[in-house]
Amino acid sequence: MILTSALFGWEDQGLGFDVGLHLGTLFVVGAYFWRDWLGMFQATVSDISRGRLRTGARQPTRLLAMIIGATVPAGLVGLMLDDWISTRLREPWVVATTLLIVGLAMWFVDRAPPLRRRVEDMDVLDALVVGLAQTLALVPGVSRSGITLIAGLQRGLTRADAARFGFLLGTPTIAGAVVVEFPSVASEGQNGLLRLLLGMFVSATVGLLVVSQLMRFLRTRTLVPFAVYRIGLACLVFGALVAGAG
């Protein structure tokens, strides 16, 4: 969105559209992974009612606890630095730089020997590493799903399981962002609400078409196409910026 506005000279789409995109993404991720969330909540309620939290909680309960804990770093950093990031880092050259860096990181991590750990094998350190990586997505152009995927692969998860944990981790993060930003959208009145609905419709429609295909793709393919896309786009943006400056 930053690149589109800057390179084509379009007016910024506004906060309402941004929040709408978050809501659409939240809907899609929740719909796709609803069985995971239902299983985690059911297991947690059962473990609490039976006093198992200290004596040996089940894996879905531990997974929910790890997701909550791993969400904290991004939440804290976002609350502290959101205004600074919004005013200082929403620049095309920042986006181009992060596109390139994360693309190269994808290429590098994908060349490592394949590992076979699953989400069910994760421990607290794994969740913390992925959670800390998620904070980097506050910088424009990093991609929250991309950086959590890279971190998950570095911890030995399969591509599909790294993506699965990244999406699960993103659910409370996205929900928190919507809650924090919604009052500002409401203050924009009808115009902000219309942009929110438009953003939500576009994001949900695209997401429904893409998420299941992406998960299927990652079970059998590599990250090379995503790395090439990011690196190629970064080069195009840098070229456009240099041409514009000249």
Buried (B, 14 or more C-beta within 10 A) or exposed (E): BBBEBBBEEEEEBBBBBBBBBBBBBBBBBBEBBEEBBEBBEEBBEBBEEEEBEEEEBBBBBBBBBBBEEBBBBBBEBBEEBBEEBEEEBBBBEBBBBBBBBBBBBBBEBBEEEEBEBEBEEBEEEBBBBBBBBBBBBBBBBBBBBBBBBBBBBBBBBBBBBBBBBBBBBBBBBBBBBBEBBBEEBEEBEEEBBBBBBBBBEBBBEBBBEEBEEBBEBBEEEBBEEBBEEBBEBBBBBBEBBEEEEE
